[in-house]
């Protein structure tokens, strides 16, 4: 994964206007990963847009940054799209991005991922996308705030059933 992590960091470093999205209908895993990434990108002075079709459900409104999430894209003026938990771009429910020309960074842990990004960080052995993003943050020494930790932990807890599902790993 080191090569993919380096490529992903390079994409992020060379981008200034970044769109974060996930599959339609926010869940704790992908939404937590998305918000954690947003917090880090804003610390890097990136212009970040958060779009999730159908918005934030009430049970996840506590997440730091949840109020930044919009239901739809207002423009296509981005140089990088980062997706979380999408096996394909169609899963986002956002038609504007389907024929887009911007670069794509794809984070997922599902085995049916179609590897649609220029960089694909996909590992089906991970319990959650949030765990995968956590590994990416550790690689880059980015674990630096309570808000990021809250978002990532929420994702890991929700996708592991509070560490009870078989996908929970020991480290």
TAPEHU-V501467 format. One line per field, one symbol per residue. ss: DSSP state (H for helix, E for strand, L for the rest). Layout:
BEGIN
ss = ???
END
This chain:
BEGIN
ss = LHHHHHHHHHHHHLLLEEEEEELLLLLHHHHHHHHHHHHHHHHLLLEEEEELLLLLLHHHLLLLLHHHLELLLLLLLLLEEEEELLLLHHHHLLHHHLLLLLEEEEEELLLLLLLLLLEEEELLLLLLHHHHHHHHHHHHLLLLLHHHHHHHHHHHHHHHLLLLLLLLLLL
END
